[in-house]
């Protein structure tokens, strides 16, 4: 299987259009179509159904999308190793909730100072990051401390952060006044569906206290959870890092949930842990997070014993 053809196919799947993918790849539409035809001929299956409004993946095409990304990632790493190139790529995975507090500033700083390392940033929910790390797409990731495979990942708990209940401004929640499970159990909740970590944590928290989980809606992005909450349609739950410097918070209120936490750990792929660049990137990410807590710029977070 020609990996160059697979890369073209993935670009078409991403855009949902051969024409748009051809523009992005800076080639003509007929040339890209010939490459897709060649890949389908090589595999002996139909990958795409072409229509007036774009392309639709077949079952075989969907399988290829799901399986090809880690293969291409490993091929890139192998090319780097064989060619002994001066520049090495390090892939870092961070939760959506850390975008404003950590991800954007860490990425910007590393891009400015790094000359020999190419940084690739992935953002996703925690279950996405865990899957990508196990697939070999990510070298370093910040995730919660559950269900880590010790054979695949070096795992170090780092920071414990309290989860907040976020409601409309009219709810008058206060950051200096905790709410308990009974209060949370009385709120209609807007959260991502399972297997989202916060959703599972809230459900387990309420169950252990004998309270029921009242679902208002399943919203699969943090901005949507906050927007629906702002509209007075329910409450949501998330750690402080998810609302850091978020302008929508001027129209919302929040309070810590007593006894409900997430513990963030730094995780390094065991397959890449001997890479100097990977170890250095993990160390710098860890140092940045620790400094945010020690300086007081990460409210409601505390270092765990190992830190």
Secondary structure as UniProt FT lines:
FT   HELIX           3..15
FT   HELIX           18..25
FT   HELIX           29..43
FT   STRAND          48..51
FT   TURN            52..53
FT   STRAND          54..57
FT   HELIX           59..83
FT   STRAND          88..95
FT   HELIX           96..98
FT   HELIX           99..103
FT   HELIX           104..113
FT   STRAND          117..124
FT   HELIX           126..134
FT   TURN            135..136
FT   STRAND          140..144
FT   TURN            150..152
FT   STRAND          153..168
FT   HELIX           169..171
FT   TURN            175..176
FT   HELIX           181..185
FT   STRAND          188..191
FT   TURN            194..195
FT   HELIX           197..208
FT   TURN            209..210
FT   STRAND          214..218
FT   HELIX           222..230
FT   TURN            231..232
FT   STRAND          235..239
FT   HELIX           240..242
FT   TURN            243..245
FT   HELIX           247..251
FT   STRAND          252..269
FT   TURN            270..274
FT   HELIX           276..294
FT   TURN            295..296
FT   TURN            299..300
FT   STRAND          301..303
FT   TURN            305..306
//
